[in-house]
């Protein structure tokens, strides 16, 4: 591990000042950053500990929405009454991820800033455009079973690892951040980037900005939601494909649908056109299959992950069936219902 300075911020201003040092990184739960430092993948010049900042609250908003502080542990969010009432999809996605021990430490803001779990990214002896821009992407012609089928580029085919972020994308969450020039709000769909020619840049968050909280609009889906995660084993594994789905019905017709995917792209993946295509239709397998075809129209498989395209199609249909029926996927018995 390389040498670094350590700053324990006692205020937001302290944190922002410290983050203006080149190479500084925020430390919250540490479940990702510390791993990356141990592997010599991340080499921050300064670690800025924000755990003393007042960012650990879960609050109801006056409009019926919800606010999660950046330092709320995942375990607290997953079981909090307000989250279960006002954003149950988020609770379900959190419980689908990691292990109880990691959920106790991982935070809201940390989930947003997770880096990919690509094998090549985690191996400093291998070239990787995310670690060393211009060095190449060995995953494209190498072991790529876990990699992207949507939104990839010739520079990077890695996928975003967070389950929670897939739910945040489906709910049109808003990210409140603050930096030297003040605060701003980043819509969830604009927070993460596709790799393009700069895969080393994961998000639109500036290096000297701090995530303050995440806000959700009012929940109007009742029990018509689900989070399905398909993986190689039923616990403590990253998604091959995951789907967060919500449906609002008026009679036997779909009035609104949301669909976000994980394990398939460099960011949580949404297709607004496919969602709109469901409005006014009956909640039938045929309608869901048509939407899935739209979502995956641009999907491209690699040597070892082409199976993901058909898998994603089937998971989308199953998720929309569960959501429309009001039978959310159990995260205790993780076998797909």
C-alpha positions in Angstrom: 0.0 0.0 0.0 1.4 3.4 -0.9 1.9 6.2 1.7 -0.9 8.7 2.1 -2.0 11.5 4.4 -5.1 11.1 6.5 -7.6 13.9 7.3 -10.6 13.4 9.6 -13.0 16.1 8.5 -15.0 17.7 11.3 -17.2 19.7 9.0 -18.4 19.8 5.3 -16.0 22.7 4.7 -13.1 20.7 6.1 -13.9 17.8 3.7 -14.2 20.1 0.7 -10.9 21.8 1.4 -9.1 18.4 1.9 -10.6 17.1 -1.3 -9.0 19.9 -3.3 -5.7 18.2 -2.8 -4.7 16.3 -6.0 -5.4 12.6 -5.6 -7.5 12.9 -2.4 -10.3 10.4 -1.9 -13.3 10.2 0.5 -13.4 7.4 3.1 -16.8 6.5 4.4 -17.5 2.8 5.1 -14.3 1.8 3.3 -15.7 -1.5 1.9 -14.5 -0.6 -1.6 -11.8 2.0 -1.2 -9.8 0.1 1.3 -9.8 -3.0 -0.9 -8.6 -1.0 -3.8 -5.8 0.4 -1.8 -4.7 -3.0 -0.5 -4.5 -4.2 -4.1 -2.5 -1.1 -5.2 -5.3 -0.2 -7.6 -6.2 3.0 -5.8 -3.3 5.1 -4.6 -4.8 8.3 -3.0 -2.4 11.0 -1.8 -4.8 11.8 1.0 -7.7 9.9 2.5 -10.5 12.2 3.8 -12.5 10.5 6.5 -16.0 12.0 6.6 -17.5 9.7 9.2 -17.9 12.5 11.8 -20.1 14.5 9.4 -23.9 14.7 10.2 -24.9 12.7 7.1 -26.4 9.7 8.7 -30.1 10.5 8.8 -33.2 9.0 7.1 -35.9 11.7 6.7 -39.4 11.8 5.4 -40.0 14.7 2.9 -43.1 16.8 3.0 -44.1 15.8 -0.5 -44.2 12.1 0.5 -40.7 11.4 -0.7 -37.7 10.3 1.3 -34.1 11.4 2.0 -31.2 9.1 2.8 -28.1 10.7 4.2 -24.8 9.8 2.4 -23.5 8.0 5.6 -26.6 5.9 6.3 -25.4 2.3 6.5 -27.0 0.0 4.0 -28.2 -2.3 6.9 -30.0 0.6 8.5 -31.7 1.6 5.2 -32.8 -1.9 4.4 -34.8 -2.3 7.6 -35.9 1.3 8.3 -39.7 1.7 8.5 -39.6 4.9 6.3 -37.6 3.1 3.6 -39.9 0.1 3.7 -42.9 2.4 3.4 -41.6 5.0 0.9 -39.0 3.2 -1.1 -39.3 -0.6 -0.6 -37.6 -1.3 -3.9 -34.4 0.2 -2.4 -34.6 -2.0 0.7 -35.1 -5.1 -1.5 -32.1 -4.2 -3.7 -29.8 -3.6 -0.7 -30.8 -7.0 0.8 -29.9 -8.7 -2.5 -26.3 -7.4 -2.3 -23.2 -8.2 -0.4 -23.3 -9.8 3.0 -24.7 -8.7 6.4 -21.3 -7.7 7.6 -20.6 -5.6 4.5 -24.1 -4.0 4.7 -23.3 -2.9 8.2 -20.4 -0.9 7.0 -21.3 0.1 3.4 -23.0 3.5 3.0 -25.4 5.3 0.6 -22.7 7.5 -0.8 -20.3 4.6 -1.0 -22.7 2.6 -3.1 -22.9 5.4 -5.6 -19.1 5.6 -5.9 -18.4 1.8 -6.1 -15.9 0.9 -8.8 -16.1 -2.0 -11.1 -15.2 -5.5 -10.0 -13.5 -6.4 -13.3 -10.7 -8.9 -12.8 -8.3 -6.9 -15.0 -9.1 -3.6 -13.2 -8.2 -5.3 -9.9 -4.9 -6.7 -11.1 -2.2 -4.0 -11.3 0.0 -6.2 -13.4 -2.5 -6.2 -16.2 -3.2 -3.2 -18.6 -6.5 -1.5 -17.9 -7.9 1.8 -19.3 -9.7 2.5 -16.1 -6.5 2.4 -14.1 -4.0 3.5 -16.8 -5.8 5.4 -19.7 -4.5 4.3 -23.0 -3.0 0.9 -21.8 -5.8 -1.2 -23.3 -8.7 -3.4 -22.3 -7.7 -7.0 -22.0 -11.2 -8.0 -21.0 -12.5 -7.4 -24.6 -10.5 -10.5 -25.8 -10.1 -12.2 -22.5 -12.2 -13.5 -19.7 -15.4 -11.4 -20.0 -18.3 -13.6 -18.7 -19.3 -10.9 -16.2 -18.9 -8.0 -18.6 -21.1 -5.5 -20.4 -23.6 -6.2 -23.2 -25.0 -2.6 -23.4 -23.3 0.8 -23.6 -19.7 -0.6 -23.8 -16.9 0.9 -25.9 -13.7 -0.2 -27.5 -11.9 1.2 -24.4 -13.9 -0.6 -21.6 -16.5 -3.4 -21.2 -16.7 -3.3 -17.4 -20.0 -3.2 -15.5 -21.1 -1.2 -12.5 -21.4 -3.5 -9.4 -24.0 -1.9 -7.2 -27.5 -3.4 -6.5 -28.7 -0.3 -4.7 -27.9 1.9 -7.6 -30.1 -0.1 -9.9 -33.1 0.6 -7.6 -32.1 4.3 -7.4 -32.1 4.5 -11.2 -35.5 3.0 -11.4 -36.9 5.5 -8.9 -35.4 8.6 -10.6 -33.5 9.4 -7.4 -31.7 12.8 -7.0 -28.2 13.1 -5.7 -27.5 16.2 -3.5 -23.8 17.2 -3.6 -21.8 20.1 -2.4 -18.5 21.6 -3.4 -16.4 24.8 -3.3 -19.0 26.7 -5.3 -22.0 25.4 -3.4 -24.6 22.7 -3.7 -26.2 21.1 -6.8 -28.5 18.3 -7.6 -27.5 15.5 -10.0 -30.3 13.3 -11.4 -29.5 9.6 -10.9 -29.6 9.0 -14.7 -26.8 11.6 -15.1 -24.7 10.6 -12.2 -22.9 7.6 -13.7 -21.2 7.7 -17.1 -20.8 5.2 -19.9 -17.1 4.5 -20.7 -16.7 6.1 -24.1 -13.1 7.1 -24.5 -12.6 8.0 -20.8 -13.5 4.9 -18.8 -11.3 6.1 -15.9 -14.1 8.7 -15.1 -17.0 6.8 -13.5 -19.3 9.6 -12.5 -20.2 13.3 -13.0 -19.2 14.1 -9.4 -16.3 16.5 -9.3 -13.2 15.4 -7.3 -13.8 18.1 -4.7 -17.5 17.5 -4.2 -19.1 15.6 -1.3 -22.3 13.6 -1.6 -24.7 14.8 1.0 -27.8 12.7 0.5 -30.1 10.9 -2.0 -33.7 11.8 -2.4 -36.6 9.8 -3.8 -39.9 11.1 -5.1 -43.2 9.9 -3.5 -43.8 6.2 -3.8 -47.0 5.5 -5.8 -46.5 1.8 -6.8 -47.8 0.0 -3.6 -46.6 -3.6 -3.7 -46.2 -3.5 -7.5 -42.4 -3.7 -7.6 -39.6 -6.3 -7.6 -35.8 -6.6 -7.6 -34.5 -9.8 -9.2 -30.8 -10.6 -9.2 -29.5 -13.6 -11.1 -26.0 -14.7 -10.1 -23.7 -17.7 -10.0 -24.7 -18.5 -6.4 -27.5 -17.4 -4.2 -25.5 -15.2 -1.8 -22.6 -12.8 -1.8 -22.1 -12.7 -5.6 -22.3 -9.9 -8.1 -25.1 -9.9 -10.6 -24.9 -11.5 -14.0 -28.1 -9.7 -14.7 -30.4 -7.8 -12.3 -33.6 -6.0 -12.9 -35.5 -3.4 -10.8 -39.1 -3.0 -11.9 -42.1 -1.0 -10.8 -45.6 -0.9 -12.4 -48.6 1.3 -11.6 -51.9 -0.1 -12.9 -55.2 1.6 -13.6 -57.7 -1.1 -13.9 -56.2 -3.8 -16.2 -53.9 -1.3 -18.0 -50.4 -0.1 -17.2 -50.3 3.6 -16.3 -46.6 3.8 -15.5 -43.6 1.4 -15.6 -40.0 1.7 -14.5 -37.3 -0.7 -15.5 -33.6 -0.5 -14.6 -30.9 -3.2 -15.1 -27.6 -4.1 -13.4 -24.8 -6.3 -14.4 -25.1 -5.3 -18.1 -23.5 -1.9 -18.5 -21.0 0.5 -17.1 -23.9 2.2 -15.3 -27.4 1.2 -14.1 -29.2 0.8 -17.4 -32.6 2.4 -18.3 -34.5 2.5 -21.5 -37.2 5.2 -21.3 -38.6 4.4 -24.7 -39.2 0.8 -23.6 -40.9 2.0 -20.4 -43.2 4.3 -22.4 -44.1 1.5 -24.8 -45.8 -0.3 -21.9 -48.2 2.6 -21.0 -51.8 1.8 -21.9 -51.1 -1.9 -22.5 -52.4 -4.8 -20.5 -49.9 -6.5 -18.2 -49.3 -9.5 -20.4 -46.2 -11.6 -21.2 -46.4 -10.4 -24.8 -46.2 -6.8 -23.7 -43.3 -7.5 -21.4 -41.5 -9.5 -24.1 -41.9 -6.6 -26.6 -40.4 -4.2 -24.0 -37.5 -6.5 -23.3 -36.7 -6.7 -27.1 -36.6 -2.9 -27.2 -34.2 -2.7 -24.2 -31.9 -5.3 -25.7 -32.0 -4.2 -29.3 -28.5 -2.7 -29.1 -27.0 -5.5 -26.9 -23.7 -7.0 -28.1 -22.2 -10.1 -26.6 -18.5 -10.9 -26.1 -16.8 -14.2 -26.4 -18.0 -15.5 -23.0 -21.1 -13.4 -22.2 -23.5 -13.6 -25.1 -25.7 -15.8 -22.9 -26.5 -12.6 -20.9 -28.7 -11.3 -23.8 -31.2 -14.1 -23.6 -30.9 -14.2 -19.8 -31.6 -10.5 -19.5 -34.6 -10.8 -21.8 -36.1 -13.5 -19.5 -35.3 -11.6 -16.3 -37.0 -8.5 -17.6 -40.2 -10.4 -18.4 -40.2 -12.2 -15.1 -39.5 -8.9 -13.2 -42.4 -7.2 -14.9 -44.7 -10.1 -14.2 -43.8 -10.0 -10.5 -44.2 -6.3 -10.3 -47.6 -6.2 -12.1 -48.8 -9.1 -9.9 -47.7 -7.3 -6.7 -45.5 -10.2 -5.7 -42.0 -8.8 -5.0 -39.1 -11.2 -5.1 -38.1 -12.5 -1.7 -34.6 -11.6 -0.7 -34.6 -14.2 2.1 -35.4 -17.1 -0.2 -33.4 -15.8 -3.2 -34.8 -18.5 -5.6 -36.7 -16.6 -8.3 -40.4 -16.8 -7.6 
